[in-house]
Amino acid sequence: MQHMFPDNFIWGAATAAYQIEGAYREDGKGENIWDRYSHIPGKVYENHTGDVACDHYHRYEEDIRLMKEIGLKSYRFSISWARVFPDGKGTPNQKGLDFYRRLAEKLNENGIRPAATLYHWDLPQKLQDLGGWANRDSVGWFTDYAAYMFEKLGDQVPVWITHNEPWVVSFIGNWQGRHAPGITDFKTAVQVSHHLMLSHGQAVKAYRETGGKGEIGITLNMNPVYPASDSEEDKAAAKMYDEYLNKWFADPVLKGAYPADLAAHLQKMDLFPEIDSRDMEMIHQPVDFLGINNYYSSFIKYDGSLWPIPAFETTTGKDRTQMGWEIYPEGIHDLLVRLNRDYGGIKILVTENGAAFNDIVNRGGKVEDDNRVDYLYRYLGQIHRAINSGVNVKGYYVWSLLDNFEWGYGYSKRFGIIYVDYKTQQRMLKKSALWYRDVIRNNGF
């Protein structure tokens, strides 16, 4: 074994509610922003929706059997807010809560640790109608929902994640408009980012007040950022892009302040969010871990015509996944080392890492996804290297357990280590799942 991982290393897999559950109108579930957005013609590849997805709502027991077959130590899932609170607030929906209770109990019965994400992009539509995350009231709505989940599931769920990838929620959903709710206003996006951070802090505080015995943190999508050349312009652009992508979210949570240079840049353009005097203190609640999602690295070129961040990601000729993301495993090592240095050796969970490839069932009825095995092998090798150099990485969750609805790409991209035939809902372990099973069994490779 070249790469032996620490004892008690958490080997897991991750999913998200809208991407796998289906049952979008069943048992009292309310409409969420992705239910609305995906039904607008032209918003999603070939007008696909998550109405049925992987039908996990009905097939969760089968999926847990497969998790056990792979040997997962932990399963990271997300809770559909609108399934529990159809209107986002007010009266809870018992049938929705019961589903997550059954799921968590069944995981525990099978020795698989539940890790629940409270928000993975599916805001109740009724709250979006009130302004969504751009409305400061969203902080209270989220905190009330989070506190309810802690109360009702705290005895079953030992790991909580407040938000998944708030950068994507803010800037892809509210500036670029490529995700729900499809808004295209930078100032709105920045205000959304602040309210997401503030709601995270209040939820962490609420968890502590319940006396929760588990752990709570946040998951950020983070890329190592490199200048595309040695030019001073590219170096400056890379620094700003790093603050925009990474530090804008990590610094408030872990240092209690927005990154100074980007804050000044946004203030100069009247784009800085409206904040109250105690907000930063609230955001800066002690967390038990930092979750990071990393798939690729960002190589940045300067472009003065781009507003308001004069930088863009360029390609460097490396092999790519089906998403067009370049494969550069050394990047995750550099990212982990840097986070360890910048944030005082904080405990890190890699809450998502994986790759989409054009998976095909061969004549023997198998999916020989060697390219995914190679990707995981190389990325895990670099995570192991970071651990060996002292980085406090305690767990790894492959994205994803199942092929699923990949947001704007619909069902055209497959990330799963389990193949899903969307017509029949038949599941099949890919070669990558069998490889991962061996990694878990051996605690290394």
N, C-alpha and C positions, 0 to 999 in steps of 0.2 A: 504493500500500500504506500504509494508516494504521498498521498494527500489524506492524512488522518485528521479528522475534525475533533474539537474538544468534546469531552464527555458531556452528555446532556444537551448537545447541540440540537436545536429544533429544526427538524426537516418537515416542511409543509408544502401545501399548494393553496392557491388563492382563486377566488371567483368574485363576482359582483351580482347583486340581486337582479337588476334589469337585464343583465346579459344572459342569465340562465333560467330564471324562475318560470317565466311565462305566467299563465293564470292571471292575466292582467286585469280581468274584471270579476274575478271570483272571490267569494267569501267576504264581500264587503270592502275589497280594496278600492281606494280612491285613485283618481287619475294623477299621474306625475308628469313632469315636464318632458320626459322622454316618450311617454305614451302619446302626448300631444305632438311633439316635434317629429317623431318617426312616421306619423300619419299625414304629415304635410308632403305632398308629392314633390319629389326631387331633392329632398333633404338627405336621404339615406340611399346608398347603393341599391339600385333596382327596387326602390321603395320597400325594402325589407323593414320589418318591425320586430320588437321583442314580445309580441303578443303571446307566442308559444315558446320561443327560444328553445331551451333544452328540456322544458317541462319539468324542471327540477322540483317545482312545488309539489308535484305528484310522485316524482321518482327519487326523492331524496334518500330513501332507504337503500335503494339500489346503488346510488352514488356513494353512500357511506360504505357499502360492502366493497366497492371498488377501491375506495380510499384505504380500507383495511388491507385489501389484497396488495396494494402498493407499499403499505407499511407506514403511511403518513403518521407523524407524531402530532401534527396540528393542522387544522383546516381554517383558513381565513375566508369568511363569507361576509356579505354586507346585508344590513337590514333595510328593507324597503319602508321608508318613513310612511308613505301613503298606504301601505298595507296595515300598519298599526294605527295611524291617525289619518283616516281618509281625507279629512279637510286640513291636515297638517297640524291642527290643534283642536282643543275641545274634547269631545268624547272619543275614547279609544275603541278600536275594533277588536273584540276578544278573539275572533277567529284568526285574525292576522297575528296577534301575539302568540296564540296557541301554536301556530306553525313554527315560529322560531324557538319556542319552548321545546317542542318535539324534536326539532333538529338538534338543538344543543344537548338535550338529554341523550339522544341516540349516539351522538358523537362521543360523549363521556362514557356511555356504556361500552363503546368499542375502543376506549383508550386513546381517543383522538382529542387533543385539546382544542376547544372552540376559541377562535379569535374573531371578534365581531367588529366590523367597521360600521359606524353609525351613519355615515353619509358618503355614498359613492355615486354622486352626481344626479340623483333622482328626486329632486325637490317636489313635494306635492304641488300640483298645478294651482290649487286654490291659494297657496301662499305666493306663487309667482304672480297671480292675478293682483296681489296686494303689493307688488313691487319686488318680490323675491329677495335675494340676498342683498340687493341694493338698498332695501329698506332696513334701517337699523333695528326695527322690531324683530327681524329675523334672528337676532342674537338670542332673544328671549324665547322665541318659538323653538329654536334648536335646543336650548338648555332644558326647556320643559320636556321635550321629547326624549332627550338623553337621560334625564333624571328618572323618567318613567321606565326606560329600558334597564337602567341600573337596578332599580327597585325590583322589577319583575324577573330579570334574568341574571342578576348579580351572583346568585348562588350556583349558576351553571356555567357562566362565562368568566374565565380568569384573565382574559386579555381583551382590552378595548382599544379601538382606534377611533378617534373623533372624526377626522376627515381624510378622504383619499384624494391626493393630488389637487390641492386648492388652486395651484397655478392653472391647471387645465380648466377647472370650474370657472375661474375668473376670466382668463384671457382667451381661451378657445370658445367658451360659451357666451362671453359677454363683450368681447372685442372682435375676434375673428368671426364669430357667429357660426362656426362649423359644428358646434354641439348645441344641445338645448341649453338655454331657451332661445338661442339664435340671435342675440343682441349684438350690435356692432358699434360699440361706443367705448373708447378707451377709458374715459373718466369713470363711467359706470363700472367697468371691469376693476379699476383700482379700488373703488369704494367697496365693491363686492369682496375683494381680497381682504380688506381690513375687517369687514364684518365676519368673514369666515374665520379669521384668526381670533377675533374677539369671542366668537361663539365657541371656538376650541378651548380658550382659556376658561370661560365660564363653565363649560361642561367638565373640564378637569377638576375645577373647584367643587362642582356639584358631586362628582364621584368621590372626592376626598370626604365631603360632608356626609355621604352615605356610610362611611366607614368601610368602603370596598376593600377587600383583601387582595384583589388582583392587581394588574398593571394597566396603566393607561398611557397612551402616547398619540402621535400623529404620523401619517404617512405622506411624505413629500416626493414628488417626481423630481429627481436630481440627476443632472448630467455633469461630468467633468467638462469644463470649458477651456478650449485651447485657441490661441490666435492662429489663423490660417497661414500667416507668414510672420516674419520678424519685423514688419513695418510697425512704426509707432502707432499709426492709425488702427491697424488690426489689433494691436495689443490693448489699446484704449477701448476699442469696441468690444473685445472679449471680456474685459473687466466689467463694463457696464452690463453686458449680456448675462454674465455670471450673477451679478447683483439682482437683475430682473428675474432670472429663472430660479436661482438657488437661494440667495441670501435674503431676498425680499420676504420669504416665508420662514426660513430657518432662524434668521437673526431675531425677529420679534419673539419667537417661541423660546429660544435658547439664550438670548442676550437682552431681551427687553427693549430693543430699538430697531428701527428700520435702518438699512445700510445708508450711511451718510451721503455718499456721492449720488446715488440714485435718488434719494429723498430730495436733495438739493436740485437735481435735474428736473424732477417732477414739479417741485414747488415753483421753479422758474417759469414753467409752462402752465401753471395753475391746474395741475393734474394730481396733486397730492390729495389723499383722501381727507375727509372731515373726520377728526378724531377728538375725543374728550380727554381731559387731563389724566384720568386714571386708566385709560384703555391699555397702555403699554404694560403697566404693572399687572393688569388682569391677564393679558396674553401670556405674560412671562411666568406662568405657573410651572412648578417643577414637574417634569414628565419622567416616566419610568424608562422610556426608550424613545428613540427616533426610528421610525420606519422609513426606508427609502425604496423607491421604485426606480430601477435603472435598466435601460434597454440598449442604449447607445451613447456616443459622445458627441459633443458639439464643437465643431471647428468653425471659427467665426471670422468673417470678413467685414470690414467697415463699408458702409454705404450711406453717405450723407443725405441721400434722397428719401431714406426711410424714416418715417415719423411714428412714434416719438423716440424709438430706440434705433439709432443709426447703425444697425448690425444685422447680419443674416447668417444662417447656418449654410455652410458650403460642403461639398463632398470632396473626398481625398482619394478616391479610386479603390477603396477597400471593398471586399465582398459585402453584399447587402442581404438583409432578410427580405421577405415578400412585402414588408411595409416600406421598403426603400431605406431602411436604417442600416448604417454601416456597422459592421461587426468589428469592434475594437475592445477585446476583453481587458486589456491593460487599463482602460479607462475606469473600470469599476474599482480596481486596486487604487488608482490615484485618487478617486473620489473618496473612498473609505479612509485612506490615510489622511487626507485633507480634513474630513469631518472630525476625525479623531483629534487632530491637532487644534482645529478652530473651536471645537465645542467641548474641550476638557475630558476627552475619553468617554463620552456618553455611550451608553449601551445602544447598539444598532441592531435592528432586524432588517434584513433585505426582504421586504414584504411583496415585491414583484420583480421577477427577472425571467425572460423567456424570449421566444422568437416565433414569428409566423412564417410558415413555409407552405408550399403547394403540395399538401399531403394527399397521396393517392392510395386507395386500397388496391393491392396487387392481386394477381390471379390466385395466389395462395390465401387470399382473404386477410392479409396482414398490411400494416402501415409501417414501412421500413424508413422511418424519418431520421436517417443517419445525419443529415445536416443539423437537425435540432439536437441530437445527442452530442455532436461536435461542439455546437454553440454552448450547451450547458456544461460540458466538460471543461471548455476553455474559461468560461466565466467563473465557474466554481473553483477552478485552479487559481484564478487571480484573487478570489475572496479568501481562499486558504492562505495565499501569500500575504494578504493584508493581516489576517489573524496572526500569522507567524511573526509579523513585525509589530505586534502589540495592539492592533485595533480590536476593540471590544464588540465583535460581531457574534451574536448569540443564536441567530436563526436565519433560515432561508426558505422562502416560499416561491415555488415555481409558478409562473403565470403561463398557462392556466391549467387547472385541473381538467376542464372540458373545453373542446371547441365550442364557440359561443357567438352571440351577437356582438360584433366588434364595432359598436357605435356607428359612426357615419359610413363605415365600410360594410355594414350589414353582416351577412354570412360569407363574405368573399375572402376573409382572412382567418386562417386556423392557427390558434396559439396553443391548443390543448395538448396534453400528454395522453388524453383519452379522446379517441375519434368519435364524433357524433354524426350519425346518419340522420339528418334533420327530417327526412320523410318518415322514417320508421321509429326514430328516437333510439335506435340500437346504439349501444356503447361498445367500444373496442379499445383495449389497451394498445397504444402504439409502442414501437421499439423503445422510444424515449421513456415511457412509463416503466418498462421492464428494466431498463438501465438505471433509472432513478430508484427503483425498488432495491436493486443491488447496492447502490450507494448508501441508502438508508440502512440496509441490513448490516453493512460493513462499517458504517459511520465514516465513509471515505471511499476513495477509488484510486 
